[in-house]
Amino acid sequence: MDTMRDRFAPVVTRLLDEDPRVAVVLAEIGKDGFAEALRRHPDRVVNVGIREQLLVGAGAGMALTGLRPVVHTFASFLVERPFEQLKLDLGHQDAGAVLVSAAASFDWPAGGYTHMAPGDVALLDTLDGWTVHVPGHPDEAETLLRHAVAAGDDKVYVRLSVQSNAEAFAVDGERFRTVREGRSGVVVAVGPVLDAVLTATEGLDVTVLYATTVRPFDTAALRRATETAGTDVVLVEPYLAGTSTAVVNDALSDVPHRVLGLGVARRELRRYGRVEEHVAAHGLDARSLRRRIGDFVAGGAVTMPA
């Protein structure tokens, strides 16, 4: 199966052909995938070189002229390094763009910590007005990319990963999907962690909601689920643990509830390893999730990954 990033350049190249507003801004990363698009649309495919602040600034400038820029590089270089430009060039100027990242939290361990960005969604949460898509399958990524480009002049972040669920669901860029129903708690699985969550919760009497758009957060779906499953909520996110706990607390502020946020731990793992080893080390593999979710919904102590 191809990856989400494999889909990125072909899909956006077609969008360049279809829509004269669409432009692409790159910072070396991913440029080979747009060689043909550059030949056909030299005025709307721009590579600024290894200058990530300029990457975002140029995208904002294009947006102010009426274009719909798609801005791409690794997540650590797209959100963390040029954060001031996200805050000012896009946010303060009320300019829209579609940011499309690669490498997710730790998709390229050999790149080291400079190429990891588990805090990207949490960082964007400090800014107003961002839509955040976290697809869990290449088909979902294609749908959400098209949805993001077509979303007027909004500020949209699409988080691509090499990690993927086995099957895709129909996604609309707004609502959570109920994948399993139970009566002893709600588990919200974000993007590519769904398969591990489903394996981990097999036989547990819990509702599983699948989220591929996390900002805005579908609080209505969460509240509906808690009406029958109770108000113990577990969030399983493929980025910094606890990123969405405040959103859940706000959604359930009028009822007694408990929230457990699972995701990438704050501690830095100082060995390259493989993606699967990072997943296990952060307790996001099915076995660890089974123990931690099971303990929580049973009302016991929550065990941390070893």
ZIPE-V121248 format. One record per backbone hydrogen bond with DSSP energy under -1.0 kcal/mol. CO is the residue of the C=O (numbers start at 1). NH is the residue of the N-H. Records with the same first field share a line. If there is no record, write none. Layout:
CO = NH, NH
//
This chain:
3 = 7
7 = 11
8 = 12
9 = 13
10 = 14
11 = 15
12 = 16
13 = 17
14 = 18
15 = 19
19 = 22
21 = 68
23 = 70
24 = 46
25 = 72
26 = 48
27 = 29
28 = 31
31 = 34
32 = 35
34 = 38
35 = 39
36 = 40
37 = 41
41 = 44
44 = 24
46 = 26
49 = 51
51 = 55
52 = 56
53 = 57
54 = 58
55 = 59
56 = 60
57 = 61
58 = 62
59 = 63
60 = 64
62 = 67
63 = 66
68 = 23
69 = 98
70 = 25
71 = 100
74 = 78
75 = 79
76 = 81
80 = 83
82 = 86
83 = 87
84 = 88
85 = 90
86 = 91
87 = 92
88 = 93
90 = 95
91 = 94
97 = 156
98 = 71
99 = 158
100 = 73
101 = 160
102 = 75
103 = 107
104 = 117
108 = 111
109 = 112
112 = 115
113 = 116
117 = 120
118 = 240
119 = 123
120 = 124
121 = 125
123 = 126
124 = 127
131 = 157
132 = 214, 215
133 = 159
136 = 165
137 = 141
138 = 142
139 = 143
140 = 144
141 = 145
142 = 146
143 = 147
144 = 148
145 = 149
146 = 150
148 = 151
150 = 152
151 = 154
155 = 131
156 = 99
157 = 133
158 = 101
177 = 210
180 = 208
185 = 207
186 = 234
187 = 209
188 = 236
189 = 211
190 = 193
191 = 194
193 = 197
194 = 198
195 = 199
196 = 200
197 = 201
201 = 204
204 = 206
205 = 184
207 = 187
208 = 179, 180
209 = 189
210 = 177
211 = 191
212 = 134
215 = 132
217 = 219
218 = 222
219 = 223
220 = 224
221 = 225
222 = 226
223 = 227
225 = 229
226 = 230
229 = 185
231 = 258
232 = 186
233 = 260
234 = 188
235 = 262
236 = 190
239 = 264
240 = 243
242 = 245
244 = 248
245 = 249
246 = 250
247 = 251
248 = 252
250 = 253
252 = 255
258 = 233
260 = 235
262 = 237
264 = 241
274 = 278
275 = 279
276 = 280
277 = 281
278 = 282
279 = 284
280 = 283
285 = 289
286 = 290
287 = 291
288 = 292
289 = 293
290 = 294
291 = 295
292 = 296
293 = 297
294 = 298
295 = 300
296 = 299
//
